[in-house]
Amino acid sequence: MAKLPTHLRELLKERGQRYRPLLEAIHETYMDWIGAGSPAPQESQALSRQQVPYLYAELYRYEDPVMGDVDYYLYPKRNRQRATFTLKVDFNGQTYSLQEDQPGWYCPLGPISGAEIDQGRQYTLVGGSEALQKLILPNRDFWILVAQGDSDTEVSGRTPELGTPFILCCRKSLMGDLNLLRQEQLLRWEDERDLEGVPWVELRQCMVISGAWRGIHLKCKALLDALRPSSKMAIHLSGGLKAPHDTAWLAGYGPQVSVYGFLPKVEITVTRLDDDQEIHHNREMETNGSRLPLNWNQPGSYLIEVRHEGEASEKVVRLISWEDLQARKVPQQDQCTSSAGTHRISGALIQVTQEDVP
């Protein structure tokens, strides 16, 4: 396979804020190339991403808060460049519709077995378009799962930020590499749980605790690349009141801002982008626990910038007014719906299916 272009190689060497998204985009393109049959370079240039006949699934993990039982599900990822149409998947002999969960993702499907995680699996897609044939759970050596907000679920396919605990689900053959990282005080975890029936283990409450990764070599280079931090600091947003199924917060209930990293203090600036007005500036904000007091009353977009000796990180926070909230149709799952006379019941939702006859 041809080498990466020079400008991509230079960006990857920087290991800054753009490193992880770029790495994920390159991996997604590579998976599409594999799915298309590994065409020659001249054929690849003419290949449209829309012709790749596969969707890929990440892992979705749910832990019962009372019993502690853990189940894994498929978390199908939508192709952003493909037109939307109804898709169904043959899962364990039954056909299920793929419903939208949130932008870029379908609803979880499962649960799945440990053998499916261990070996990977392909599931047949039916209906919708002949251009899509399979839903693929890749055969991997490890999965990194990050919590979804304040819920009891974690999903893979997202990079954990500094200061964020995560779950590492991996083959036991990787424990030698992981124990080395722990001995070097680069990584820590609190608990280990075996997966039933397969040589896999869950490492819970994992966290990267040092940025001194220079000179570290592991047998599994992919594991090293996935765990090694790409920056020395990260902006954390927590709390507040988020708009349902949106990335925005409601005005007056914005998030709490904190900075985690391997530096004791950083310089932080918050700018309202609508009028380019600086609303907060602190040259010596403490990291790892200190929270920034902000007044989030005015709707708009805000740029948070953190700097220290050449290192930089930034995030955009969007606030909307209550009047901008939009109702969202609740997807109906046939297997979760029951009828009671003239009403249809789906969880907490009760709908009238026909008019009452007097």
Secondary structure, 3 states (H helix, E strand, C coil): CCCCCHHHHHHHHHCCCCHHHHHHHHHHHHHHHHHCCCCCHHHHHHCCHHHCCEEEEEEEEEECCCCCCEEEEEEEECCCCCCCCCCEEEECCEEEECCEEECCEECCEEEECHHHHHHCEEEEEECCCCCCCEEEECCCCEEEEEECCCCCEEECCCCCCCCCCEEEEEEHHHHHHHHHHHHCCCEECCEEEECCCCCEEEEEEEEECCCCCCCCCCCCHHHHHHHCCCCCEEEEEECCCECCCCCCEECCCCCEEEEEECCCEEEEEEEECCCCEEEEEEEEEECCCCEECCCCCCCEEEEEEEEECCEEEEEEEEEECHHHCCCCCCCCCHHHCEEECCEEEECCEEEECCCCCC
